[in-house]
Amino acid sequence: MQKKRKWFFRMAFASLLRRKSRMLIALLAIVVGATILSGLVTVYIDVPRQMGAEFRNYGANVIFTSKDGTALTIEEINDGLSNVNSSQIVGMTPYRYETVRINQTPVTAAGTDMSSVLKTSPYWSVDGEIPDKDGEILIGATVAQNYNLQVEKSISVTFTPEEVAEEAVAFDNGDEAAEGETSTSDVVLDNYIDFKITGILNTGGAEENYIYMSLEDLEELTQIPTTISLAEVSISASGSDLTAVVGSINQNSENVSAKVVKRVTASETTVLGKLQALILLVTIIVLALTMITVATTMTASVTERRREIGLKKALGALDGEIIKEFMGEQVLLGGFGGLIGTILGFLFAQLISVNVFSSSIVFRPVLLPLTIVISMAVTAVACLIPIRNATEIEPALVLKGE
Amino acid sequence: MSLLEINNVSKIYGELHALDKVSLKVEKGEWVAIMGPSGSGKSTLMNIIGCMDRPSEGEVLMDGIDIAKMNQKELTLIRRDKIGLVFQQFHLVNYLTAVENVMLSQYYHSIPDEKEALEALDRVGLAGRARHLPSQLSGGEQQRVCVARALINYPEIILADEPTGNLDEANEKIIMDLFHNLHNEGTTLIVVTHDPEVAQTAQRTLFLRDGKLVRETVNENFTGEIKYEDWTENK
């Protein structure tokens, strides 16, 4: 049996290697199909990641607040983030909001981590620079317009501590005692810091009404230790995956309440679903076309080898042996075509990814056996009918002196 | 018991009687030639003897077993066990070397054995050309490969259809010498030919016309002295 099996492969390889031109035509059909199939499947699988990254340009998709309505700490936020795969975390930006004054007019100041703000809000457009050291400030466009502020200029931002505010209220109410207290030597005044304006923020949204400084500057200005009002988190996930991540955070974190930003995630899911459906449709059509092409090539190949089939039958080959031989040969070819197709498909997908999404893709090893098996199966199915028909050939045909 | 016995065999296609009540016997070790003009029924008779076709009527006994009513699969099994075929057009598989073409016949019969296949090629004088593809061989060499392929499984009958039809005189002589050797070793040969010289080398020649066996000549001592024995259409 071993000798027979050895001979089977020897014959199959001889047929493939010594019938080069015929074999190359069939191989080309399979390789083209396998390349497009493997490439499109790679893109199909990679689209959520690629589009997820694209969607992250529209801002954070998850907001962290505290469960009990109080402020958060950085430790609590990190505890929440520990439930997310680190490779999925695009960025996290904490925000602390306080009411401060510019020219005695109240303005909302946001203390944040300036180094991470563009990761969660990449759509921010800044005239000038984002502050990168203490004493620098970013001004929302509306605020800049209201106070006629410009980049490189200085601005004095004041904060009224709680006790000063209370005294002011008492003073306004004509409280004698309070009035007396203010006249004493331990009078408390507004805190202030002179900032250098490094940039004007344009977003077209509510952000233009705020001023942005570092958490440390805001702490110094308010003289109140840093707490976090909310954190914007950008996670590279969408749809049900994102819901699962958020659910895991809410379940496992002590004080973090995570919520998806529906405005972003709903549209992301819809667009992603439509895009994937489109790619799937194209993949199925390509697969069908490949099958037709391979079947046509196989039909031509088998037809061309009718005399050989007749001869083999005349030499004593049974129908089953003819089918096994031709099928084995074509399936080998299919496997080889699948192997080449997987490699070319990856390059094809890489080309699409770089040109369309401006990022590279990672090779998925599972695609190698998958493409080879599909190529073998498609080839087998495609040549089943022509080979079956070939067994109908009468061996007597070859005896005719044609 | 004759090796092959055909009794009243007819092959009918609609109105056409390709063979009409043909009867003949071939003994083991005999060398028989079949002659006749085109359309006389030679190919049909060859196909029936070669187990590639079934008669419409009559019986075909091979080693006493009637193969006339067998199905395709049974006929294939008989063919690969008992018949060796030599074709006018050689019909070698073009992507297999000479030795691989011989081994192909072994593969369907039993187990491919390269050493034995090389010995068969040596018998036909082609040991040095064993690794050549058919396209690298001359017509005579291809026919010798075809003979080696036919004899590799030690068939009971070698059935040759115009074996020298496409060969020059020198190669015709080589092939006929090979047949002589095979016959001397006890192989039964049935050769279909239109060439009287080839036919005269056989022990017996059967003449077909319009599907009927019309005459038989017996070459009693292979000396070229051919004795005619008349057959009539009514016999």
Interface residues (C-beta under 8 A of the other chain):
Chain A: K3 K4 W7 R10 M11 A14 S15 R18 R19 R307 E308 L311 K312 K313 A314 L315 G316 A317 L318 D319 E321 E394 P395 A396 V398 L399 K400 G401 E402
Chain B: S43 M46 N47 G50 M52 D53 K73 T76 L77 R79 R80 D81 L85 F87 Q88 Q89 H91 V93 N94 Y95 L96 E100 M103 L104 S105 Y107 Y108 H109 I111 P112 D113 L133 R149 D161 E162 G165
